[in-house]
C-alpha cells in the first residue's frame, strides 16, 4: 500500500493506492490560493502543510495499518521560503500563476540574457529574498511545494526536490546535473538555500510525523506524474491533461536537450522522471485555458447550468454550423505564445444558437489540443500514434470525440480523472520494490474507453488556422512580451 499526497493548486488529496494501482482510500481538502490584487497569487504554506498532514492521517486511520511508502506529487514552480531554524515561512508563498515578477523577467533577459518566465521559480525566489525585510541576512530554505511538504513530513530533516520539479523552475542546468550558477549569480540566490536535487523515484528519508514513519520514496511534478500514471513511459507516448488549462507531455528518452529554452514549435524540454541517477526526458506543450472556457459558459454567460450540461447542449446539434471559437481567454500558449491574443468567436450568423456556441467552445479546446500534438511532434520528430487524456474535460464525450477528430488519431481516456495520484504511487512503489520497472505501468494501462476519429477532416482545421491568425495581437503591448 502506497500513501500519496497530491497537492494541487486549489485542492489537496491524500490517497492510499494498492498494488493493483487502485485508489482504496481518499481524503480531500480545499486549499485555494489568495489573490490580493489582479495578477497576484499567493498562499499560506503552513496552512497547506497542516491540511496535508490532516488528510494523510485520516487515510492512515481508515486503513488501520501501515503503508509501505509515501509519494508526493504537487503543483510545480509555486515557491516557498522559510527559516531553516524555526521552519516557519517568512512570507506568503507565491503561486505558479503569480505574475508580480514580469518586470524582473524582462530585466533578466535585457541585462543577463536569461530566458525566464514569471510562472517559474527563479524570479519568485529572488522576489521574496528582495522584498521581505532582512531576508538576505537569515539562514533560509528555498523550495517548491514538494520540497516544503517533504520538509514538513520529515520534521525538518529533508530539504530536497526532484528533477521534474527543479527542471521547470528556471534554476536547473540544461542537462539536469545541478543548479545553474549563472542564473543564481544574476538573481542573487544563494546556492546554500536551495534543496538537494534527488531522483523522482527513490527513498530519500522518512515521514517521521506520520504513523509508522514510512519512507518518502517519490517526489514528482503533477504533469510528469500524470504522464507516468497514464503509462506513457516509452518514446512517442503522450498524454494531455485537460483541467483548468491543458498540458501535453510526451516521453522522449534518455538524451538531454541542448538548452532549456523554448523549442521551435513552442514546447519546452522537461525531465519526465529520474531513477537511479538516470534521467528520462520529454517535452511539454501548454494550453493556457481549457476547462476555464466551459466555466465561462456556465458562470459568466449563464448559457449552461453545469459543466456536464455542455455535452448535452453541444450534442443536440450535428456541428457548430461554421462557428469557430478560439479559447484564448488568457492568451495563447504553445505554439504561438501570444499573451495578447484573446478569446474570439467567428462565423456567427442570425441562425447561430446556444447549442452552436457551446459546441464551438468544446471544439475550440479540441483544436488547441491538436495544436499541442502537432507542436510536440514537430519538436521531437516522434509520432504520437494514440493520445491519452485525463482531467475534468476527459469526461465530456462531445469534447473527446472532437479531440479525436481534430487530431485525427485515437484518444484513450484515463480510467481515473486525475492520474497524478497513480503516477506518484507507481514511482514510490518502484523505489521500494512493489514494481520492478517502468514497463510494469505501461503494461498495466487499461483506458476507460477509446474514441476513434470520425473521419479525416471532420473538423475544419483550415478555418481554425484562419481564426487563430485573426485572434493574435489583440492587445499589442502584451503580445510583445517574450519570456523565452
matplotlib code that plots the C-alpha trace (Angstrom):
import matplotlib.pyplot as plt

x = [0.0, 1.3, 0.2, 0.2, 0.0, -1.3, -1.1, -2.9, -3.5, -6.9, -7.3, -5.0, -5.7, -4.3, -4.9, -4.0, -3.1, -2.8, -0.5, -3.1, -2.9, -6.4, -7.2, -8.7, -9.0, -9.1, -9.3, -9.5, -9.2, -9.9, -6.8, -7.3, -4.7, -5.4, -5.4, -5.0, -4.7, -5.1, -2.1, -1.0, -1.5, -0.2, -1.0, -0.3, 2.3, 2.0, -1.8, -1.3, 1.1, -1.3, -4.2, -1.9, -0.9, -4.6, -5.7, -2.8, -3.7, -7.3, -6.4, -4.0, -6.7, -9.1, -6.5, -5.8, -2.4, 1.0, 1.9, 5.0, 6.0, 4.9, 4.8, 4.5, 3.2, 2.5, 1.8, 5.0, 7.1, 5.0, 7.7, 8.1, 10.9, 11.2, 13.6, 15.8, 15.9, 12.2, 10.7, 8.3, 7.7, 8.9, 6.0, 3.1, 4.2, 4.0, 1.8, 2.9, 0.2, 1.6, 2.7, 4.4, 7.8, 7.1, 9.4, 12.2, 11.9, 12.2, 15.2, 16.9, 16.7, 17.9, 20.8, 21.8, 20.4, 18.4, 15.1, 13.0, 9.2, 7.1, 5.5, 8.9, 10.5, 13.6, 12.3, 9.8, 12.5, 14.6, 11.5, 10.9, 14.5, 14.4, 11.1, 10.9, 12.9, 16.1, 15.6, 19.1, 20.6, 18.9, 19.6, 16.8, 15.5, 14.0, 11.8, 8.8, 5.7, 7.1, 10.2, 8.1, 5.8, 8.9, 10.4, 7.2, 6.7, 10.3, 10.2, 12.8, 15.2, 14.8, 15.5, 15.1, 13.5, 13.5, 14.5, 10.9, 10.2, 13.6, 13.6, 10.7, 11.8, 14.4, 17.3, 18.5, 21.3, 20.2, 21.5, 19.9, 23.3, 22.8, 21.8, 22.7, 25.4, 24.9, 21.2, 21.9, 24.5, 22.3, 19.4, 21.4, 20.0, 22.4, 23.0, 23.1, 19.4, 18.4, 17.4, 19.4, 18.2, 17.2, 15.6, 11.9, 11.8, 14.0, 13.9, 15.1, 14.1, 11.2, 7.9, 8.6, 5.4, 3.2, 2.3, 4.8, 7.3, 7.0, 9.8, 9.4, 10.0, 8.8, 8.8, 7.3, 5.7, 2.0, 2.2, 5.0, 3.1, 0.1, 2.4, 3.6, 0.2, -1.2, 1.6, 3.4, 6.9, 8.1, 9.4, 6.5, 3.8, 2.0, -0.9, -2.9, -4.4, -7.4, -8.1, -8.4, -5.6, -4.2, -0.8, 0.6, 3.6, 5.5, 8.2, 11.4, 14.0, 17.5, 19.1, 19.3, 18.4, 21.0, 19.1, 16.3, 14.9, 11.6, 11.8, 11.0, 7.3, 6.7, 7.2, 9.7, 12.1, 11.2, 12.5, 9.8, 11.2, 14.5, 15.5, 18.9, 20.7, 19.3, 17.0, 14.3, 13.4, 10.3, 8.8, 5.7, 3.1, 0.8, -2.7, -3.4, -7.1, -9.1, -11.8, -11.8, -13.8, -16.6, -16.6, -17.0, -20.1, -21.5, -20.6, -20.3, -22.6, -25.1, -25.8, -25.4, -26.2, -23.3, -20.1, -21.6, -24.5, -22.1, -22.1, -25.8, -26.3, -23.4, -24.7, -28.1, -26.6, -24.6, -21.9, -21.1, -22.7, -19.4, -18.9, -15.3, -14.2, -10.6, -10.1, -7.6, -9.1, -5.6, -3.7, -2.2, 0.4, 2.1, 2.8, 2.2, 3.0, 1.0, -0.1, -2.0, -4.3, -7.9, -10.8, -12.8, -16.0, -16.1, -18.8, -21.8, -25.0, -28.6, -29.2, -26.5, -28.0, -26.8, -26.0, -23.8, -21.8, -21.4, -20.3, -17.8, -16.3, -15.7, -14.4, -12.1, -10.4, -10.1, -8.4, -6.0, -5.3, -4.5, -2.2, -0.2, 0.1, 1.4, 3.9, 5.2, 5.6, 7.4, 9.8, 10.6, 10.4, 8.2, 4.8, 2.1, 0.1, -2.6, -3.3, -4.1, -6.1, -7.2, -8.6, -12.2, -12.8, -11.9, -15.4, -17.1, -18.0, -18.6, -15.2, -13.4, -14.8, -13.9, -10.3, -10.1, -11.5, -9.2, -6.0, -7.1, -6.0, -7.5, -8.0, -7.7, -9.5, -7.8, -9.8, -9.2, -10.0, -6.7, -3.9, -1.3, -2.0, -1.5, 1.8, 3.2, 2.2, 3.9, 7.2, 7.1, 6.3, 9.1, 11.5, 10.6, 10.2, 6.4, 7.1, 10.4, 10.5, 8.6, 7.4, 5.2, 2.9, 3.0, 1.7, -1.0, -2.6, -6.3, -8.2, -11.8, -12.7, -11.0, -12.6, -11.7, -11.7, -15.0, -13.2, -10.2, -11.4, -14.3, -13.3, -12.2, -8.5, -8.1, -10.9, -9.3, -5.9, -7.6, -9.3, -6.1, -4.3, -7.1, -7.0, -3.3, -2.1, -5.4, -3.5, -0.2, 1.6, 1.0, 1.7, 5.1, 6.1, 8.6, 9.9, 11.9]
y = [0.0, 3.4, 6.7, 9.6, 13.3, 15.1, 18.8, 20.8, 24.5, 24.5, 21.1, 18.7, 15.0, 12.1, 8.6, 5.1, 3.1, -0.7, -2.9, -3.1, 0.7, 1.2, 4.1, 2.4, 5.4, 9.1, 12.3, 15.7, 19.3, 22.6, 24.8, 27.6, 30.4, 34.0, 36.8, 40.1, 42.0, 41.1, 39.1, 38.2, 34.6, 33.6, 31.0, 30.1, 27.4, 26.4, 26.1, 23.9, 21.6, 21.3, 20.3, 17.8, 16.1, 16.0, 14.4, 11.8, 10.9, 10.5, 8.0, 6.2, 5.9, 4.4, 1.9, 0.9, -0.4, 0.8, 1.8, 0.8, 4.2, 7.8, 9.5, 13.3, 15.0, 18.7, 21.8, 23.0, 26.2, 27.6, 29.0, 28.8, 30.4, 29.5, 30.0, 26.9, 27.1, 27.7, 26.0, 29.0, 30.6, 34.2, 35.4, 34.0, 31.6, 32.7, 30.5, 29.4, 31.7, 34.8, 37.5, 40.0, 39.3, 40.2, 43.2, 41.1, 38.6, 41.3, 42.8, 39.4, 39.0, 42.5, 42.6, 39.0, 37.3, 34.9, 33.4, 33.3, 33.4, 34.7, 31.3, 29.8, 29.5, 31.6, 35.2, 34.3, 33.2, 36.3, 38.5, 37.0, 37.5, 41.1, 42.2, 40.6, 42.8, 41.2, 38.1, 38.1, 38.2, 35.0, 31.3, 30.4, 27.4, 27.9, 25.3, 24.5, 22.7, 19.2, 20.4, 22.1, 19.0, 16.7, 19.1, 19.1, 15.3, 14.6, 17.1, 19.3, 16.6, 16.8, 19.7, 18.1, 18.5, 16.2, 16.7, 17.0, 20.0, 21.6, 21.3, 23.7, 26.3, 28.1, 27.4, 23.9, 23.4, 22.3, 18.7, 18.4, 18.0, 20.7, 24.3, 26.9, 29.1, 31.8, 32.2, 32.1, 34.9, 37.1, 36.9, 36.8, 33.5, 31.7, 28.1, 27.1, 28.0, 25.6, 22.0, 18.9, 17.5, 13.8, 11.2, 11.3, 7.6, 6.7, 6.6, 10.0, 9.8, 9.0, 10.8, 10.9, 12.9, 10.1, 6.9, 4.2, 6.7, 5.3, 6.1, 9.0, 7.3, 9.6, 13.3, 14.3, 17.3, 16.9, 16.8, 14.3, 12.2, 12.2, 11.1, 8.1, 7.4, 7.0, 4.6, 7.0, 5.7, 4.9, 7.4, 8.9, 8.2, 11.3, 12.5, 15.7, 16.8, 18.9, 20.8, 24.5, 24.7, 22.0, 20.3, 17.9, 15.9, 13.4, 11.0, 11.4, 9.2, 9.5, 12.2, 15.6, 18.7, 21.3, 24.1, 24.8, 27.4, 27.0, 24.8, 25.9, 24.8, 26.2, 23.3, 23.2, 20.4, 18.7, 15.9, 13.2, 11.3, 10.2, 7.0, 5.5, 8.6, 8.3, 11.0, 10.4, 13.5, 14.8, 18.0, 19.9, 22.0, 24.3, 25.5, 28.5, 27.9, 24.7, 23.9, 27.7, 28.1, 25.8, 27.7, 30.9, 29.4, 28.4, 31.1, 34.3, 33.8, 31.5, 29.5, 26.2, 25.3, 22.8, 21.8, 18.4, 20.1, 21.4, 17.8, 17.6, 21.0, 20.5, 17.1, 18.4, 19.8, 17.9, 20.6, 24.2, 25.4, 27.2, 28.9, 28.8, 29.7, 30.4, 29.6, 32.4, 33.9, 34.2, 34.4, 31.6, 29.2, 26.6, 27.1, 30.8, 32.1, 35.3, 36.8, 39.5, 37.1, 37.0, 34.6, 35.1, 33.8, 33.8, 32.8, 33.9, 34.4, 35.2, 31.4, 30.7, 29.1, 28.5, 24.9, 26.0, 28.3, 25.6, 23.1, 25.6, 26.2, 22.4, 22.1, 25.1, 23.4, 20.3, 22.2, 23.6, 20.1, 19.1, 22.1, 20.8, 17.4, 18.9, 21.1, 18.1, 16.0, 18.9, 19.5, 15.8, 14.2, 11.5, 10.4, 10.3, 7.3, 7.4, 10.3, 9.6, 12.1, 12.8, 15.8, 17.1, 17.6, 14.0, 13.1, 15.1, 12.7, 15.5, 17.1, 13.7, 13.0, 16.5, 15.9, 12.7, 14.4, 17.5, 15.4, 12.6, 9.9, 7.6, 9.1, 6.9, 8.2, 7.6, 5.3, 7.9, 11.5, 12.6, 10.2, 12.2, 10.1, 6.8, 8.1, 9.2, 5.9, 3.9, 5.8, 5.4, 1.7, 1.3, 2.6, 0.1, -3.0, -3.1, -2.9, -3.7, -1.4, 1.4, -1.1, -2.5, 0.5, 0.6, -3.0, -2.3, 0.6, 0.0, 3.0, 3.6, 3.9, 4.6, 7.1, 6.9, 9.9, 10.0, 10.8, 12.8, 16.4, 16.0, 19.3, 22.2, 22.8, 25.3, 27.5, 27.0, 28.3, 31.4, 32.1, 31.7, 34.3, 36.8, 36.3, 37.1, 40.5, 41.8, 43.6, 44.6, 45.5, 42.0, 40.3, 42.0, 40.3, 37.5, 35.4, 32.7]
z = [0.0, -1.0, 0.5, -1.9, -1.2, -4.3, -3.8, -6.5, -7.0, -5.3, -3.8, -2.0, -1.6, 0.4, -1.2, -0.4, -3.6, -3.6, -5.7, -8.5, -8.8, -7.4, -5.1, -2.0, 0.4, -0.4, 1.7, 0.1, 1.3, -0.4, -0.4, -2.8, -3.2, -2.4, -5.0, -3.1, -6.4, -10.1, -11.2, -7.7, -6.5, -3.0, -0.3, 3.3, 3.1, 6.8, 6.5, 3.4, 5.2, 8.1, 5.7, 4.0, 7.3, 8.4, 5.2, 5.4, 9.0, 8.0, 5.3, 7.6, 10.3, 7.8, 6.6, 10.2, 9.2, 7.9, 4.3, 2.5, 1.2, 0.6, -2.8, -3.2, -6.3, -6.4, -8.5, -9.9, -9.5, -6.6, -4.3, -0.5, 1.5, 5.2, 8.1, 8.5, 12.3, 13.0, 10.0, 9.5, 6.1, 6.0, 3.9, 1.9, -0.8, -4.4, -6.6, -10.0, -11.6, -9.8, -12.3, -10.0, -11.4, -15.0, -14.9, -13.2, -16.1, -18.7, -16.8, -16.5, -20.3, -21.1, -18.6, -18.4, -21.5, -19.3, -20.7, -17.5, -17.2, -14.3, -13.8, -13.0, -9.6, -10.3, -10.1, -7.4, -5.0, -5.8, -5.2, -1.8, -0.8, -2.0, -0.6, 2.9, 5.3, 6.5, 4.4, 2.9, 6.4, 7.6, 7.1, 4.8, 2.8, -0.7, -2.2, -4.3, -2.9, -2.9, -1.1, 1.6, 2.1, 2.3, 4.9, 6.9, 6.8, 7.8, 10.7, 9.0, 8.2, 4.4, 2.1, -1.3, -4.7, -7.7, -11.3, -12.6, -10.3, -10.5, -14.3, -14.8, -12.3, -14.4, -12.0, -13.1, -15.6, -19.1, -18.6, -15.1, -13.4, -10.8, -10.2, -12.8, -11.2, -13.9, -13.0, -9.3, -9.6, -11.8, -9.4, -6.1, -5.0, -2.6, -3.6, 0.1, 0.4, -2.4, -1.9, -2.9, -6.2, -5.9, -8.1, -8.7, -7.7, -4.7, -0.9, 0.4, 4.1, 6.4, 7.0, 10.8, 11.6, 10.2, 12.0, 11.3, 9.8, 6.3, 3.8, 1.4, -1.9, -4.7, -5.5, -8.8, -10.5, -11.3, -15.1, -15.1, -12.5, -14.9, -17.8, -15.8, -14.4, -17.9, -18.8, -21.2, -20.5, -24.0, -26.6, -28.5, -25.9, -24.8, -22.7, -22.3, -19.0, -19.7, -16.4, -15.9, -18.5, -20.7, -20.6, -23.2, -22.1, -24.4, -23.4, -25.4, -23.9, -22.2, -24.4, -22.6, -24.5, -25.6, -24.0, -21.5, -23.9, -25.8, -28.8, -32.4, -32.2, -28.8, -26.5, -23.6, -22.6, -19.3, -17.2, -17.4, -14.3, -12.8, -11.3, -10.1, -11.3, -14.8, -16.3, -18.8, -20.8, -22.6, -23.9, -22.7, -24.5, -22.7, -23.3, -21.0, -20.8, -21.3, -18.7, -18.0, -21.2, -20.0, -16.7, -18.7, -20.4, -17.1, -14.6, -16.8, -19.8, -17.9, -21.1, -19.2, -15.6, -15.1, -16.9, -17.6, -19.4, -22.1, -23.5, -23.7, -25.3, -27.8, -28.8, -29.7, -32.9, -35.5, -35.8, -34.9, -38.3, -39.2, -35.8, -34.6, -31.1, -30.1, -26.4, -25.7, -22.5, -21.1, -24.4, -26.5, -25.2, -27.4, -30.3, -30.7, -27.2, -27.6, -24.3, -26.1, -28.0, -26.7, -26.9, -30.1, -31.8, -35.6, -38.1, -36.0, -38.0, -37.2, -37.2, -34.6, -31.5, -27.9, -28.9, -31.8, -29.5, -26.8, -29.4, -30.9, -27.4, -26.9, -30.5, -29.9, -27.0, -29.0, -31.8, -29.3, -28.1, -31.7, -31.9, -28.9, -30.6, -33.8, -31.9, -29.8, -32.9, -34.7, -31.8, -31.1, -34.5, -32.8, -34.0, -31.4, -32.5, -29.8, -27.4, -23.8, -21.7, -18.2, -16.3, -15.9, -19.7, -20.4, -19.0, -21.7, -24.7, -27.2, -26.4, -26.6, -30.0, -31.2, -30.0, -31.9, -35.0, -34.7, -34.0, -36.4, -34.1, -31.4, -28.0, -24.9, -21.8, -18.4, -16.0, -13.3, -13.8, -12.1, -12.9, -11.0, -7.9, -9.8, -11.2, -7.9, -6.3, -9.0, -8.7, -4.9, -5.2, -7.8, -5.2, -2.6, -4.8, -5.3, -9.0, -10.9, -13.9, -15.6, -18.2, -15.5, -15.6, -19.4, -19.5, -16.9, -18.8, -19.4, -20.7, -19.7, -23.4, -26.7, -29.1, -32.8, -35.2, -37.1, -40.4, -41.6, -42.0, -39.6, -38.1, -40.4, -39.4, -42.2, -40.7, -37.3, -38.6, -40.0, -36.7, -34.8, -37.0, -36.5, -32.8, -32.3, -31.3, -29.9, -27.1, -28.8, -25.6, -24.2, -27.5, -27.5, -24.2, -24.8, -21.9, -23.7]

ax = plt.figure().add_subplot(projection="3d")
ax.plot(x, y, z, "-o")
ax.set_aspect("equal")
plt.show()
